[in-house]
């Protein structure tokens, strides 16, 4: 009986389990470990943070897809991986988990880049609980405004104008009327600001398409400060320097959200993997270079494209593709003693950003798309990933079928 231990029930980890359950009917036992008892669609966290979607709409119980006759789910925190002895240590379970194959998909954490005050004074947005905290804080500030009349209560600052920041800004625009109703003001008084260090936003798109996305956000009344490097954050204040200026400028707000960057789980360094910012440069079969029995997927993996310039971006799309490969490779090794002959290859089907529920832009199947078309495509992509991890049941229950409104 082979033991396969999967760490993390994100896109990569959960899909690996789902596929292994289909590919191997006997001679294997799978253990899935996650700190939550549910899987959530990380690409939709910005909607929960803004309040345009509820947490239940972007998540479902892990038990819905786990087959207990072959897989054991353990809700716990991973605190150590001993690759020499092939064991995993959990926070609440005294016994170590032993594995023949280990799949590490431990996800990402918010990256402060050493900027003073980020951890204490800005809200990260890396999981459902953090997204809910942001939404509850925004609502509390709107309620507070009724008494205080403090204009900062109506101001939301997003630190980071990348993909996540742009999508969050769009969702906040959609939620603006509901915030205004709570505060008792006109929606135009709800101020949304993006502060970004780069002057070339959204580099994954052509310059023309990126400019379209930036201008779309601006037209929706979002204030953008690009070329502005954040130097520190104090309670209710963001300090930044614009361009070559040496003098700090400041923006004050009741809500400050940090979307500037993420890194892989710090456990990767603690476990002794050769990582950089929590990501391991994996082999062409997605293994740790020093351990053929350890697969590293998703946000903790770095996969180099053929041109060798820089690793692929960590997206849900590549995480799901990595799960496809890994499940097939492990199944082959267990059934035949041999692994897949071909190495992992990846071809992106495109990237689409939503700017609220009915607006978007991006590239799909080699074509640039905008507006309603992009919005509909974004929802189709989300439904596809939901189908791949949760199956028909979760798609029908949680899928986005509001393609035209």
RAMO-V674586 format. One record per residue. N is the residue number from 0. RES is the residue in three letters. PHI is phi in degrees with one decimal (* if undefined). BURIAL is # if it has 9 or more other ideal C-beta (glycine too) atoms within 8 Angstrom, else .. Layout:
{{N/RES/PHI/BURIAL} {N/RES/PHI/BURIAL}}
This chain:
{{0/UNK/*/.} {1/UNK/-89.2/#} {2/UNK/-104.8/#} {3/UNK/-113.9/#} {4/UNK/-106.8/#} {5/UNK/-112.5/#} {6/UNK/-104.1/#} {7/UNK/107.0/#} {8/UNK/-109.0/#} {9/UNK/-80.9/#} {10/UNK/-56.1/#} {11/UNK/-70.7/#} {12/UNK/-65.0/#} {13/UNK/-67.7/#} {14/UNK/-66.6/#} {15/UNK/-58.6/#} {16/UNK/-63.7/#} {17/UNK/-56.3/#} {18/UNK/-72.4/#} {19/UNK/-62.0/#} {20/UNK/-62.9/#} {21/UNK/-84.9/.} {22/UNK/-84.4/.} {23/UNK/-124.0/#} {24/UNK/-97.2/.} {25/UNK/-149.7/.} {26/UNK/63.1/.} {27/UNK/-150.8/#} {28/UNK/-128.9/#} {29/UNK/-106.8/#} {30/UNK/-118.1/#} {31/UNK/-109.7/#} {32/UNK/-121.0/#} {33/UNK/-152.4/#} {34/UNK/-72.4/.} {35/UNK/-106.4/#} {36/UNK/-96.0/.} {37/UNK/-138.0/#} {38/UNK/-100.0/#} {39/UNK/-127.0/#} {40/UNK/-81.6/#} {41/UNK/-61.3/#} {42/UNK/-69.9/.} {43/UNK/-108.8/#} {44/UNK/-60.0/#} {45/UNK/-62.5/#} {46/UNK/-72.9/#} {47/UNK/-67.2/#} {48/UNK/-61.3/#} {49/UNK/-83.1/#} {50/UNK/91.1/#} {51/UNK/-84.4/#} {52/UNK/-137.1/#} {53/UNK/-86.6/.} {54/UNK/-55.2/#} {55/UNK/-66.7/.} {56/UNK/-77.4/.} {57/UNK/-113.5/#} {58/UNK/-144.5/#} {59/UNK/-155.6/#} {60/UNK/-64.9/.} {61/UNK/-61.8/#} {62/UNK/-61.3/.} {63/UNK/-66.3/#} {64/UNK/-116.3/#} {65/UNK/-86.2/#} {66/UNK/-97.5/.} {67/UNK/-62.8/.} {68/UNK/-73.0/.} {69/UNK/-128.0/#} {70/UNK/-125.2/#} {71/UNK/-109.2/.} {72/UNK/-98.5/#} {73/UNK/-121.3/#} {74/UNK/-89.1/.} {75/UNK/-167.3/#} {76/UNK/-100.2/.} {77/UNK/-78.6/#} {78/UNK/-116.9/.} {79/UNK/-167.5/#} {80/UNK/-127.2/#} {81/UNK/-104.0/#} {82/UNK/-71.1/#} {83/UNK/-69.3/.} {84/UNK/-102.3/.} {85/UNK/57.0/#} {86/UNK/-133.4/#} {87/UNK/-126.7/#} {88/UNK/-105.2/#} {89/UNK/-111.3/#} {90/UNK/-69.9/.} {91/UNK/-107.7/.} {92/UNK/-106.0/.} {93/UNK/-68.6/.} {94/UNK/-79.8/.} {95/UNK/-74.6/.} {96/UNK/-92.4/#} {97/UNK/-103.4/.} {98/UNK/-133.9/#} {99/UNK/-92.7/.} {100/UNK/-134.1/#} {101/UNK/-121.9/#} {102/UNK/-111.0/#} {103/UNK/-103.9/#} {104/UNK/-136.4/#} {105/UNK/-83.9/#} {106/UNK/78.6/#} {107/UNK/-121.7/#} {108/UNK/-130.6/#} {109/UNK/-69.2/#} {110/UNK/-113.6/#} {111/UNK/-92.8/.} {112/UNK/57.0/.} {113/UNK/75.1/.} {114/UNK/-75.2/#} {115/UNK/-61.7/.} {116/UNK/86.3/#} {117/UNK/-62.4/#} {118/UNK/-63.6/.} {119/UNK/-85.8/.} {120/UNK/-123.5/#} {121/UNK/-129.8/#} {122/UNK/-89.1/#} {123/UNK/-79.2/.} {124/UNK/-143.0/#} {125/UNK/-114.2/#} {126/UNK/-152.3/#} {127/UNK/-63.1/#} {128/UNK/-61.9/.} {129/UNK/-66.6/#} {130/UNK/-64.5/#} {131/UNK/-63.5/#} {132/UNK/-62.0/#} {133/UNK/-60.8/#} {134/UNK/-60.5/#} {135/UNK/-61.7/.} {136/UNK/-67.6/#} {137/UNK/-58.6/#} {138/UNK/-62.1/#} {139/UNK/-61.7/.} {140/UNK/-67.6/#} {141/UNK/-64.8/#} {142/UNK/-67.3/#} {143/UNK/-63.3/#} {144/UNK/-60.5/#} {145/UNK/-56.5/#} {146/UNK/-98.6/.} {147/UNK/-81.7/.} {148/UNK/56.7/.} {149/UNK/-79.6/.} {150/UNK/-60.4/.} {151/UNK/-62.9/#} {152/UNK/-60.1/#} {153/UNK/-92.7/#} {154/UNK/-108.8/#} {155/UNK/-117.5/#} {156/UNK/-108.0/#} {157/UNK/-105.2/#} {158/UNK/-91.4/#} {159/UNK/122.1/#} {160/UNK/-103.0/#} {161/UNK/-81.9/#} {162/UNK/-55.2/#} {163/UNK/-65.1/#} {164/UNK/-62.0/#} {165/UNK/-64.1/#} {166/UNK/-65.8/#} {167/UNK/-63.9/#} {168/UNK/-58.6/#} {169/UNK/-63.0/#} {170/UNK/-67.1/#} {171/UNK/-66.0/#} {172/UNK/-61.5/#} {173/UNK/-61.1/#} {174/UNK/-85.6/#} {175/UNK/-52.1/#} {176/UNK/-59.4/.} {177/UNK/-69.9/.} {178/UNK/-63.3/#} {179/UNK/-61.6/#} {180/UNK/-63.1/.} {181/UNK/-66.5/#} {182/UNK/-77.9/#} {183/UNK/77.4/.} {184/UNK/-131.1/#} {185/UNK/-74.9/.} {186/UNK/-53.9/#} {187/UNK/-64.7/.} {188/UNK/-83.1/#} {189/UNK/-80.5/#} {190/UNK/-100.3/#} {191/UNK/-121.0/#} {192/UNK/-127.2/#} {193/UNK/-110.2/#} {194/UNK/-120.8/#} {195/UNK/-135.9/#} {196/UNK/-73.0/.} {197/UNK/-79.3/#} {198/UNK/-98.4/.} {199/UNK/-116.2/.} {200/UNK/-78.0/#} {201/UNK/53.3/#} {202/UNK/-66.4/.} {203/UNK/-71.9/.} {204/UNK/-108.1/#} {205/UNK/-61.0/.} {206/UNK/-59.7/.} {207/UNK/-64.2/.} {208/UNK/-70.2/#} {209/UNK/-61.4/#} {210/UNK/-63.2/.} {211/UNK/-59.7/#} {212/UNK/-62.7/#} {213/UNK/-64.2/#} {214/UNK/-66.3/.} {215/UNK/-61.6/#} {216/UNK/-62.8/#} {217/UNK/-62.8/#} {218/UNK/-62.9/.} {219/UNK/-83.4/#} {220/UNK/89.4/.} {221/UNK/-90.6/#} {222/UNK/-84.4/.} {223/UNK/-117.2/#} {224/UNK/-113.4/#} {225/UNK/-93.6/#} {226/UNK/61.8/#} {227/UNK/-121.4/#} {228/UNK/-87.6/.} {229/UNK/-70.9/#} {230/UNK/-102.0/#} {231/UNK/-168.4/.} {232/UNK/-130.4/#} {233/UNK/-113.7/.} {234/UNK/-53.1/.} {235/UNK/74.8/#} {236/UNK/-142.1/#} {237/UNK/-115.3/#} {238/UNK/-104.6/#} {239/UNK/-150.3/#} {240/UNK/-120.4/#} {241/UNK/-94.3/.} {242/UNK/57.1/.} {243/UNK/-91.8/.} {244/UNK/-63.0/.} {245/UNK/-97.2/.} {246/UNK/-86.7/.} {247/UNK/-74.3/.} {248/UNK/-113.0/#} {249/UNK/-142.3/.} {250/UNK/-128.2/#} {251/UNK/-109.9/.} {252/UNK/-159.2/#} {253/UNK/-78.6/#} {254/UNK/-131.9/#} {255/UNK/-123.2/#} {256/UNK/-115.7/#} {257/UNK/-104.3/#} {258/UNK/-127.7/#} {259/UNK/-70.0/#} {260/UNK/-179.7/.} {261/UNK/-134.7/.} {262/UNK/-136.3/#} {263/UNK/-67.3/#} {264/UNK/-53.8/#} {265/UNK/-62.5/#} {266/UNK/-61.5/#} {267/UNK/-60.6/#} {268/UNK/-72.2/#} {269/UNK/-63.1/.} {270/UNK/-82.1/#} {271/UNK/90.7/.} {272/UNK/-69.8/#} {273/UNK/-81.1/.} {274/UNK/-122.4/#} {275/UNK/-137.3/.} {276/UNK/52.8/.} {277/UNK/78.0/#} {278/UNK/-120.0/#} {279/UNK/-105.3/#} {280/UNK/-74.2/#} {281/UNK/-85.0/#} {282/UNK/-76.7/.} {283/UNK/-72.6/.} {284/UNK/-111.8/#} {285/UNK/67.0/#} {286/UNK/-93.5/#} {287/UNK/-64.6/#} {288/UNK/-55.9/#} {289/UNK/-100.7/.} {290/UNK/-144.1/.} {291/UNK/-69.4/.} {292/UNK/-96.9/#} {293/UNK/-114.9/#} {294/UNK/-101.4/#} {295/UNK/-121.8/#} {296/UNK/-128.6/#} {297/UNK/69.7/#} {298/UNK/-70.1/#} {299/UNK/-98.3/#} {300/UNK/-113.8/#} {301/UNK/-118.0/#} {302/UNK/-117.1/#} {303/UNK/-88.8/.} {304/UNK/-73.2/#} {305/UNK/-56.9/.} {306/UNK/-73.9/.} {307/UNK/67.0/.} {308/UNK/-80.3/.} {309/UNK/-155.7/.} {310/UNK/-60.4/#} {311/UNK/-58.6/#} {312/UNK/-61.4/.} {313/UNK/-83.1/#} {314/UNK/-123.8/#} {315/UNK/-61.7/#} {316/UNK/-61.9/#} {317/UNK/-73.8/#} {318/UNK/-61.6/#} {319/UNK/-67.3/#} {320/UNK/-66.5/#} {321/UNK/-65.0/#} {322/UNK/-64.7/#} {323/UNK/-55.5/#} {324/UNK/-65.8/#} {325/UNK/-63.0/#} {326/UNK/-61.0/#} {327/UNK/-67.5/#} {328/UNK/-66.8/#} {329/UNK/-64.6/#} {330/UNK/-59.9/#} {331/UNK/-64.8/#} {332/UNK/-66.1/#} {333/UNK/-73.6/#} {334/UNK/-76.6/.} {335/UNK/-117.3/.} {336/UNK/80.8/.} {337/UNK/-124.5/.} {338/UNK/-93.4/.} {339/UNK/-59.5/.} {340/UNK/-72.8/.} {341/UNK/-82.7/.} {342/UNK/-81.3/.} {343/UNK/-68.1/#} {344/UNK/-129.5/.} {345/UNK/-140.1/#} {346/UNK/-131.5/.} {347/UNK/-66.5/#} {348/UNK/-85.6/.} {349/UNK/127.7/#} {350/UNK/-136.6/#} {351/UNK/-129.1/#} {352/UNK/-106.2/#} {353/UNK/-92.8/#} {354/UNK/-124.6/#} {355/UNK/88.8/#} {356/UNK/-78.8/#} {357/UNK/-121.9/.} {358/UNK/-129.7/#} {359/UNK/-168.7/#} {360/UNK/-163.3/#} {361/UNK/165.0/#} {362/UNK/-133.3/#} {363/UNK/-141.1/#} {364/UNK/53.8/.} {365/UNK/84.1/.} {366/UNK/-121.5/.} {367/UNK/-83.1/#} {368/UNK/-130.8/#} {369/UNK/-142.5/#} {370/UNK/64.7/#} {371/UNK/-59.5/.} {372/UNK/-59.5/#} {373/UNK/-66.4/#} {374/UNK/-61.2/#} {375/UNK/-64.6/#} {376/UNK/-62.9/#} {377/UNK/-58.8/#} {378/UNK/-70.7/#} {379/UNK/-64.1/#} {380/UNK/-62.1/#} {381/UNK/-62.2/#} {382/UNK/-65.4/#} {383/UNK/-64.4/.} {384/UNK/-68.2/#} {385/UNK/-64.5/#} {386/UNK/-64.8/#} {387/UNK/-70.1/#} {388/UNK/-98.9/#} {389/UNK/-103.4/#} {390/UNK/79.5/#} {391/UNK/-61.7/.} {392/UNK/-58.3/.} {393/UNK/-72.1/#} {394/UNK/-61.4/#} {395/UNK/-66.6/.} {396/UNK/-83.0/.} {397/UNK/-116.1/#} {398/UNK/-64.1/#} {399/UNK/-98.9/.} {400/UNK/-110.1/.} {401/UNK/-87.0/.} {402/UNK/-69.2/.} {403/UNK/-119.4/.} {404/UNK/-157.2/.}}
